[in-house]
Structures are given as structure tokens and as C-alpha cells.
């Protein structure tokens, strides 16, 4: 069974966020010759072939050398270029971690690090190609904004804001075609969560490609039980929208975090830490990848296995609400 099949009567279909990233970057590069894309044998998977054809003098290919990718990007940024360093998230946030820490963040070079095919997007290629650690390791580094856009609108806005930002950024994209999640809420700002659905009974905070199954679960709760769930796209993992998290917790409702990441060190633990330290005692659950050898399969199969799906989130909500 296909996971979370789009129902066009509910949501409008879009493109894969990686494709929107490329389209938006091309638009920006047309009028800004300082925009440079640096890739590590990832021009094709990053959807940047059209960018390279249009702007051959604004793309640098370093080959399969992620550490070199980040070093070159930092050097170009230090010389005044507006740099987007594009590489599979699993390698970018692991193999090049020292360069991210020192060359980009410590040296305060405004590089936008773009992790493509993030989370379990590579599916059956297995653990070596999953990026389930990137939030955790990068949250521990000072001077970096961490982004996981949920849909095409958020992706376009994130890329446009990144091109104007003067600090280091990490943003991750998956490969799945995404719907437009809330066309009535056209607000996007780094560090501010976006309300996708509104309700007082339970809150679901999700990031990236997990926001859509959270939306579907919330819709099913309302259809089946008249339960109204708030769904938040927490597109900025760092800095977190702490005011929004506290406001969601004030009425004592259960809070569920859904993320395509290990439950260790990710969005869920960041939210739990803040709420606990500020005296909140809401029922709280993180849905993500547990600390174990991750099952092998497609993204659909892995999401289903770990409950990062409409049915999985729906069942967790019911359990927390005792219905």
C-alpha cells in the first residue's frame, strides 16, 4: 500500500522540494552573479543540471570530496560569494563535520549547506546513506541555522531568505513529491513555526517530510472522533520557536513530535528539554527512528515500520488521548 497517497480534493500536488530548491536558485542566479553552487558529484541528484547549463561560471564541481566541498565553499564565501554547498545529507553532515564546525561556523562564513536526499530518502541503500544524525550533531555547533522545509512554499521561501542571510545555514531536503500544506498561511520566517492545522485537543509538531503524514493523521482524528489537532511545521530546528512551543503547552494538551531523525538529539529532545526546564508537564511523545539498527527498505516502508505515517501518528494520538 502506498504511504499517504495524495488526495487531490484535500491538497494541491507540488514538486519534490529538491527540485524547487534548484528552480529557485536558478531564478536568483539570473540577477545575482555572486550566487555559486558547489557540488560533490551531486549535480544530478541535487537537480542542478539545468543550473549548470544556464550558469556554467557559477557552479563548481569538486567530485566525491565532501570535506573539500565545504572548504571551497567557505573560501568562496569569505571572498564575498553567495555560496550554496550541495551534497547528500548523510555525507555532508558526517564526513565534512569538522569543516562545517571550523571553516563555516567558527569562521563565520555565510555558507548555505544543502543536505539533499535527507533522512531515509535513499531507502534501500541502507544505514550508510541515511542522515538520521544531522540535527543532533549540528545542533551542538554554535552559529548555524538548521532548516527542514515541509513543502514547496517553505522551500522556496527558505532558499530566498538564505540568499539574503549573512550567517551559516544547513537545510535538508528529501526526494518525495510534496503537496502544498496550507495555502492560507503564507508566512515564513526563520525561527518561527508555521501553523498547518489548528485545534485545541492535541498538538503535533513535525518537520520536513513528516509534516504531511501529521496533517493526514490530524484530519483522520477530526473525521473519526471530532478531535481537533494543531499541526505545526517546525521548519527551523535551530533556533527553535520557543514561544510557540510554550503556547501550545499552556492548556496541558498532549504534544507529539514527529521527525525523520533518530529520537536521540533531534527536534523532539530539543522541545522536551525546553518544556521540562520551564515547568511544563504535558503528556509527551517523540515519533522518530529509535536507537537501533534501522530496518532496510524504501522510505515508505521505513516510515510505516516506525509509525511515521498517517496510521502510526493517528494511533499514537488516540493512545495519548485515551480513545
C-alpha positions in Angstrom: 0.0 0.0 0.0 1.4 3.4 -0.9 2.1 5.6 2.0 -0.1 8.7 2.5 -1.3 8.8 -1.1 -2.2 12.4 -2.1 -5.9 13.1 -2.2 -6.2 16.0 -4.6 -9.5 17.1 -3.2 -7.7 17.9 0.0 -4.3 19.3 -1.0 -2.7 20.5 -4.2 0.2 18.5 -5.5 3.6 20.2 -5.9 7.1 19.0 -6.7 9.9 17.4 -4.8 11.5 20.1 -2.5 14.9 19.4 -4.1 13.5 20.4 -7.5 12.0 23.6 -6.0 15.4 24.4 -4.5 17.0 24.2 -7.9 14.3 26.2 -9.7 14.5 29.0 -7.0 18.3 29.1 -7.1 18.2 29.5 -10.9 15.9 32.4 -10.6 18.1 34.1 -8.0 21.3 33.4 -10.0 19.9 35.2 -13.1 20.2 38.6 -11.4 22.9 37.8 -8.8 26.2 36.6 -10.4 27.7 36.1 -6.9 25.5 33.1 -6.3 27.7 30.0 -6.6 26.6 26.3 -6.4 29.3 23.9 -5.2 28.6 20.2 -5.6 30.3 16.9 -4.7 29.4 14.7 -7.6 25.8 15.7 -6.8 24.8 17.9 -9.7 22.3 15.3 -10.9 20.8 14.2 -7.6 20.6 17.8 -6.5 18.6 18.7 -9.6 21.3 21.2 -10.6 22.0 20.1 -14.1 19.8 22.9 -15.5 21.6 25.4 -13.2 25.0 24.3 -14.6 23.7 24.6 -18.2 22.4 28.1 -17.6 25.2 29.4 -15.4 28.4 27.4 -16.1 30.5 30.0 -14.5 28.5 29.8 -11.3 28.9 26.2 -10.4 31.9 24.3 -9.0 32.2 20.5 -9.0 34.7 19.1 -6.5 33.9 15.4 -7.0 33.3 12.9 -4.2 35.1 15.0 -1.7 32.7 16.5 0.9 35.4 17.9 3.1 36.9 19.7 0.1 33.4 20.9 -0.8 32.9 22.7 2.5 36.4 24.1 2.4 36.0 25.5 -1.1 32.5 26.9 -0.2 33.9 28.6 2.9 36.7 30.1 0.9 34.3 31.5 -1.8 32.0 32.9 0.9 35.0 34.6 2.6 35.7 36.3 -0.8 32.1 37.7 -0.9 30.3 35.0 -2.9 26.8 33.8 -2.0 27.5 30.0 -1.8 25.2 27.0 -1.7 27.2 23.8 -1.0 25.1 20.8 -2.1 25.7 17.2 -1.1 23.9 14.2 0.2 22.9 15.0 3.7 24.4 11.7 5.1 27.9 12.6 3.9 27.7 16.4 4.2 26.8 16.2 7.9 29.2 13.4 8.8 32.3 13.3 6.6 32.6 17.1 6.5 31.6 17.8 10.1 35.0 19.3 11.1 35.0 21.6 8.1 31.4 22.7 8.9 32.4 23.4 12.5 35.6 25.2 11.8 35.6 26.6 8.3 32.0 27.6 8.2 30.6 28.2 11.7 33.6 29.1 13.8 35.0 31.2 11.0 31.5 32.8 10.5 31.4 32.2 6.7 27.8 32.6 5.4 27.6 29.3 3.5 24.3 27.6 2.9 24.9 23.9 3.3 22.2 21.9 1.5 21.8 18.3 2.5 19.9 16.5 -0.3 18.2 13.1 -0.1 17.9 13.5 3.6 16.6 11.3 6.3 15.8 7.9 4.8 15.2 9.2 1.3 17.8 6.8 -0.1 15.7 4.0 1.2 17.1 0.5 0.5 20.7 1.8 0.2 20.6 1.4 4.0 22.1 3.0 7.1 25.3 4.2 5.3 23.1 6.5 3.2 20.6 7.6 5.9 21.1 11.0 7.6 19.4 10.4 10.9 22.1 12.2 12.9 22.3 15.6 11.2 20.0 17.6 13.6 21.9 16.2 16.6 25.4 16.9 15.5 24.7 20.4 14.1 22.5 21.5 17.0 25.7 21.1 19.1 27.6 23.6 17.0 27.4 27.3 17.6 26.4 29.8 14.9 24.3 27.8 12.5 20.6 27.8 11.5 19.1 24.4 10.8 16.1 24.1 8.4 13.8 21.4 7.2 11.2 22.8 4.9 8.0 20.8 4.7 6.5 21.8 1.3 7.3 23.7 -1.9 6.2 27.1 -0.4 8.5 26.7 2.6 11.4 25.5 0.4 11.2 28.5 -2.0 11.0 30.9 0.9 13.9 29.2 2.7 16.1 29.5 -0.3 15.2 33.1 -0.9 15.9 34.0 2.7 19.1 32.0 2.7 20.4 34.0 -0.3 20.0 37.2 1.9 21.3 35.7 5.1 24.8 36.5 6.4 25.2 33.5 8.7 25.8 29.8 8.2 22.7 27.7 7.3 22.1 24.0 7.0 18.9 23.0 5.2 17.8 19.5 4.3 15.6 18.2 1.5 14.0 14.8 0.7 13.2 13.3 -2.6 9.5 12.8 -2.3 6.9 14.9 -4.2 5.2 17.1 -1.7 1.7 18.8 -1.5 1.1 22.4 -0.6 0.1 22.0 3.1 -1.6 25.3 3.9 -2.2 27.8 1.2 -4.0 30.1 3.7 -0.8 30.6 5.8 1.7 32.3 3.5 4.1 33.3 6.3 7.6 32.1 6.6 10.4 33.3 8.9 13.5 31.6 10.2 12.9 30.6 13.8 9.1 30.8 13.6 7.0 27.6 13.3 4.2 27.6 10.7 0.6 26.5 11.7 -0.7 24.0 9.2 -3.9 23.0 11.1 -5.4 24.5 14.3 -7.1 22.8 17.2 -7.1 22.6 21.0 -7.2 18.9 21.8 -3.7 17.8 20.9 -0.6 19.3 19.3 1.6 17.6 16.6 4.9 19.3 15.9 6.7 17.9 12.8 9.5 18.8 10.5 10.3 18.3 6.8 8.5 15.4 5.0 6.9 14.2 8.3 4.5 17.2 8.4 2.3 15.7 5.6 1.6 12.4 7.4 1.0 14.5 10.6 -1.6 16.6 8.6 -3.3 13.4 7.4 -3.4 11.9 10.9 -5.0 15.2 12.2 -7.6 15.1 9.5 -8.4 11.5 10.4 -8.8 12.3 14.1 -11.3 15.0 13.2 -13.2 12.9 10.7 -13.4 9.8 13.0 -13.6 11.3 16.5 -14.1 15.1 16.2 -10.7 15.6 17.8 -9.1 18.9 16.8 -5.3 18.7 16.4 -2.9 21.6 15.9 -0.2 20.6 13.4 2.9 22.7 13.3 5.6 22.7 10.6 8.7 23.4 12.8 10.8 24.1 9.7 13.5 25.7 11.8 15.1 23.2 14.1 17.6 25.8 15.4 16.8 28.4 16.6 13.5 26.8 17.9 10.3 28.8 18.1 10.2 28.6 21.9 7.3 30.9 22.3 5.1 28.8 20.0 6.1 25.6 21.9 5.2 27.2 25.2 1.9 28.5 23.9 1.0 25.0 22.6 1.7 23.5 26.0 -0.2 26.0 28.1 -3.5 24.3 28.1 -2.0 21.0 29.1 -2.8 19.2 25.9 -0.7 16.2 24.8 2.2 17.0 22.5 3.7 14.7 19.8 6.9 15.3 17.9 7.3 13.6 14.5 10.7 13.7 12.8 12.7 11.8 10.2 15.6 11.6 12.5 16.8 9.5 15.4 14.9 10.2 18.6 18.3 11.0 20.1 19.3 14.6 19.8 16.7 15.8 17.4 13.7 18.1 17.3 11.8 16.0 19.9 14.6 16.2 22.5 15.0 19.9 21.9 11.3 20.5 22.6 11.2 18.2 25.6 14.3 19.9 27.1 12.8 23.3 26.9 9.3 22.3 28.2 10.7 20.3 31.1 13.1 23.1 32.2 10.3 25.6 32.2 7.9 23.5 34.3 5.5 22.1 31.7 4.2 18.5 32.4 2.2 17.8 29.3 1.9 14.2 28.1 4.8 14.0 25.5 5.8 11.5 22.8 8.5 11.5 20.1 7.9 9.6 16.9 11.1 9.0 15.0 13.8 6.4 14.5 14.8 4.6 17.7 18.3 3.8 18.8 18.7 0.6 16.9 19.9 -0.8 13.6 17.5 0.8 11.2 15.4 -1.5 9.1 16.2 -1.6 5.4 13.5 -0.6 2.8 12.0 2.2 0.9 11.2 5.5 2.7 7.5 4.3 2.6 8.4 1.0 4.3 10.6 2.6 6.9 8.0 5.3 7.8 5.4 2.6 8.1 7.6 0.4 10.3 8.4 3.2 12.8 4.9 4.8 12.8 5.9 7.9 10.9 2.8 7.6 8.8 -0.9 8.7 8.9 -1.9 5.5 10.7 1.1 5.4 13.0 0.6 9.0 14.1 -3.2 8.6 14.4 -2.7 5.5 16.7 -0.2 7.4 18.9 -2.6 10.3 19.2 -5.5 8.0 20.2 -3.3 6.3 22.8 -2.3 9.7 24.3 -5.9 10.9 24.3 -7.2 7.5 25.7 -9.7 7.0 22.9 
